[in-house]
Amino acid sequence: MPTGTGYHDELGEFFAQNADTSPYNAYTDRPAMLALAGDVAGSDILDVGCGAGHYAAELLARGARVTGIDASATVLRHAHSRAAQAQLRLHDLEQPLDFAADASFDGIVCALVIHHLTNRRQLLAEMRRVLRPAGWLVISTTHPTADWRYFGGSYYDESWVDLPHGPGALHFQRATLETFLGELLDAGFILEKLVEPRPCLELREVNEDAYARLTERPSFLAARMRSRD
Ligand SMILES: C[S@@+](CC[C@H](N)C(=O)[O-])C[C@H]1O[C@@H](n2cnc3c(N)ncnc32)[C@H](O)[C@@H]1O
């Protein structure tokens, strides 16, 4: 029986469809994160929490070799058809990346998953272990002010919350900017760039209201980090 924070069954099916055209995923998070990743041609990339393979497909199209991991068999089925050339595996990110050798990836993409995890420090240490010297990590998470606005209470409240999403809810832990960035720096990453992604212009053509809303209120934080020598 699937457990934990993976997007299983109906939630996974909903996410897989929704992420195709969602103003949040397709027009805000993905364009910003792919810009942070930059030129990936010829690189070995680990897609951590790869979901339905939207990132893997883009990275393959840009000439990367991609390994994608996720705890949900539901989303991995979608990833298989969207990104057939990626190496995909079922993996719980609360556990070490024991399938991967030290220094085996040039870069890591970790989009909208870190806030779902409890053992974040273990995962960050593991990501450093599997990165080659000076390897890069691009990582995104929910914007703390978006969570504060939605859930209320103290900005500094880092409790676990449930955000309704289609047929279910996304279970994640709120974190301040200080916590998000602090855990990355403590793990031995150096900050290269921090962005608060705005939607890309194409969204205005298809959904003017969402474009106006997401241009005014940040929904995500995204960072490019480099592994310290
Ligand atoms: C918001 S989705 C992001 C998917 C993909 N990175 C993207 O942006 O399209 C979060 C993903 O994290 C996965 N996930 C959540 N908890 C996990 C865990 N403990 N281990 C592995 N994957 C997990 C979910 O199954 C889901 O696919």
The ligand as a Tripos MOL2 file, in Angstrom:
@<TRIPOS>MOLECULE
LIG
   27    29     1     0     0
SMALL
NO_CHARGES

@<TRIPOS>ATOM
      1 C1          4.5970   18.9300   -7.0210 C.3       1 LIG1
      2 S1          5.1070   17.3560   -7.6030 S.3       1 LIG1
      3 C2          6.5050   17.8480   -8.5840 C.3       1 LIG1
      4 C3          6.8250   16.8700   -9.6770 C.3       1 LIG1
      5 C4          7.8810   17.3700  -10.6710 C.3       1 LIG1
      6 N1          9.1240   17.7050  -10.0040 N.3       1 LIG1
      7 C5          7.3480   18.5520  -11.4050 C.2       1 LIG1
      8 O1          7.6290   19.6760  -10.9860 O.co2     1 LIG1
      9 O2          6.6020   18.3520  -12.3780 O.co2     1 LIG1
     10 C6          5.8740   16.6020   -6.1860 C.3       1 LIG1
     11 C7          6.3920   15.1850   -6.4770 C.3       1 LIG1
     12 O3          7.1190   14.7330   -5.3380 O.3       1 LIG1
     13 C8          6.8440   13.3570   -5.1630 C.3       1 LIG1
     14 N2          7.1130   12.9990   -3.7640 N.ar      1 LIG1
     15 C9          6.5200   13.4680   -2.6540 C.ar      1 LIG1
     16 N3          7.0430   12.8750   -1.5540 N.ar      1 LIG1
     17 C10         7.9980   12.0230   -1.9990 C.ar      1 LIG1
     18 C11         8.8930   11.1190   -1.3550 C.ar      1 LIG1
     19 N4          8.9200   10.9610   -0.0230 N.pl3     1 LIG1
     20 N5          9.7460   10.4040   -2.1280 N.ar      1 LIG1
     21 C12         9.7460   10.5410   -3.4790 C.ar      1 LIG1
     22 N6          8.9230   11.3680   -4.1440 N.ar      1 LIG1
     23 C13         8.0520   12.0990   -3.4100 C.ar      1 LIG1
     24 C14         5.3720   13.2200   -5.5450 C.3       1 LIG1
     25 O4          4.9990   11.8760   -5.8490 O.3       1 LIG1
     26 C15         5.2790   14.1620   -6.7330 C.3       1 LIG1
     27 O5          5.5280   13.4920   -7.9360 O.3       1 LIG1
@<TRIPOS>BOND
     1     1     2 1
     2     2     3 1
     3     2    10 1
     4     3     4 1
     5     4     5 1
     6     5     6 1
     7     5     7 1
     8     7     8 2
     9     7     9 1
    10    10    11 1
    11    11    12 1
    12    11    26 1
    13    12    13 1
    14    13    14 1
    15    13    24 1
    16    14    15 ar
    17    14    23 ar
    18    15    16 ar
    19    16    17 ar
    20    17    18 ar
    21    17    23 ar
    22    18    19 1
    23    18    20 ar
    24    20    21 ar
    25    21    22 ar
    26    22    23 ar
    27    24    25 1
    28    24    26 1
    29    26    27 1
@<TRIPOS>SUBSTRUCTURE
     1 LIG1         1 GROUP 0 **** ****
